[in-house]
């Protein structure tokens, strides 16, 4: 049986201040990314 993993990522922009929200990851995967996550079973 196949396993399905659902993930998401979003971009948050403040157009008045001209800034974008990013996450600075430092553990397993390092670098800048947009906030995101995954859907847990039964969520």
C-alpha atoms as an extended CHARMM CRD file, in Angstrom:
* protein
*
        43  EXT
         1         1  UNK       CA              0.0000000000        0.0000000000        0.0000000000  PROA      1               0.0000000000
         2         2  UNK       CA              1.3250000000        3.4700000000       -0.9030000000  PROA      2               0.0000000000
         3         3  UNK       CA              1.9870000000        6.0710000000        1.7760000000  PROA      3               0.0000000000
         4         4  UNK       CA              0.8130000000        9.6230000000        1.0840000000  PROA      4               0.0000000000
         5         5  UNK       CA              2.5550000000       12.5390000000        2.8250000000  PROA      5               0.0000000000
         6         6  UNK       CA              0.9080000000       15.9570000000        2.5870000000  PROA      6               0.0000000000
         7         7  UNK       CA              3.1000000000       19.0150000000        3.0490000000  PROA      7               0.0000000000
         8         8  UNK       CA              2.5380000000       22.7270000000        2.7000000000  PROA      8               0.0000000000
         9         9  UNK       CA              4.5360000000       25.9100000000        2.3890000000  PROA      9               0.0000000000
        10        10  UNK       CA              3.3480000000       29.5050000000        2.4500000000  PROA      10              0.0000000000
        11        11  UNK       CA              4.7670000000       32.9090000000        1.6210000000  PROA      11              0.0000000000
        12        12  UNK       CA              3.8950000000       35.7780000000        3.9690000000  PROA      12              0.0000000000
        13        13  UNK       CA              4.4040000000       39.2640000000        2.4860000000  PROA      13              0.0000000000
        14        14  UNK       CA              3.9330000000       42.7050000000        4.0280000000  PROA      14              0.0000000000
        15        15  UNK       CA              3.5630000000       44.8470000000        0.9200000000  PROA      15              0.0000000000
        16        16  UNK       CA              3.5530000000       48.1300000000        2.8640000000  PROA      16              0.0000000000
        17        17  UNK       CA              6.9170000000       47.4080000000        4.5140000000  PROA      17              0.0000000000
        18        18  UNK       CA              8.1630000000       45.4070000000        1.4960000000  PROA      18              0.0000000000
        19        19  UNK       CA              9.2990000000       42.4360000000        3.5840000000  PROA      19              0.0000000000
        20        20  UNK       CA              8.8560000000       38.6690000000        3.2810000000  PROA      20              0.0000000000
        21        21  UNK       CA              8.7690000000       36.2560000000        6.2380000000  PROA      21              0.0000000000
        22        22  UNK       CA             11.3640000000       33.4590000000        5.9750000000  PROA      22              0.0000000000
        23        23  UNK       CA             12.5980000000       30.7890000000        8.3500000000  PROA      23              0.0000000000
        24        24  UNK       CA             16.3400000000       30.3900000000        9.0160000000  PROA      24              0.0000000000
        25        25  UNK       CA             16.7710000000       26.6440000000        9.5120000000  PROA      25              0.0000000000
        26        26  UNK       CA             19.8890000000       25.4990000000       11.3780000000  PROA      26              0.0000000000
        27        27  UNK       CA             19.4560000000       21.7830000000       12.1950000000  PROA      27              0.0000000000
        28        28  UNK       CA             18.8950000000       18.9490000000        9.6930000000  PROA      28              0.0000000000
        29        29  UNK       CA             18.4370000000       21.1160000000        6.5930000000  PROA      29              0.0000000000
        30        30  UNK       CA             20.2430000000       24.4710000000        6.7660000000  PROA      30              0.0000000000
        31        31  UNK       CA             19.2580000000       27.6240000000        4.9350000000  PROA      31              0.0000000000
        32        32  UNK       CA             16.4160000000       30.0340000000        4.3730000000  PROA      32              0.0000000000
        33        33  UNK       CA             12.9550000000       28.7140000000        3.5350000000  PROA      33              0.0000000000
        34        34  UNK       CA              9.3260000000       29.7660000000        3.7170000000  PROA      34              0.0000000000
        35        35  UNK       CA              7.3020000000       28.6070000000        6.7630000000  PROA      35              0.0000000000
        36        36  UNK       CA              5.6480000000       25.2560000000        6.1980000000  PROA      36              0.0000000000
        37        37  UNK       CA              4.7630000000       21.9390000000        7.7350000000  PROA      37              0.0000000000
        38        38  UNK       CA              3.0670000000       18.6370000000        7.2130000000  PROA      38              0.0000000000
        39        39  UNK       CA             -0.2780000000       17.1070000000        8.0170000000  PROA      39              0.0000000000
        40        40  UNK       CA             -0.1490000000       14.4570000000       10.7260000000  PROA      40              0.0000000000
        41        41  UNK       CA             -2.3290000000       11.3180000000       10.4620000000  PROA      41              0.0000000000
        42        42  UNK       CA             -5.9700000000       11.9660000000       11.4760000000  PROA      42              0.0000000000
        43        43  UNK       CA             -5.4080000000       15.7460000000       11.4000000000  PROA      43              0.0000000000
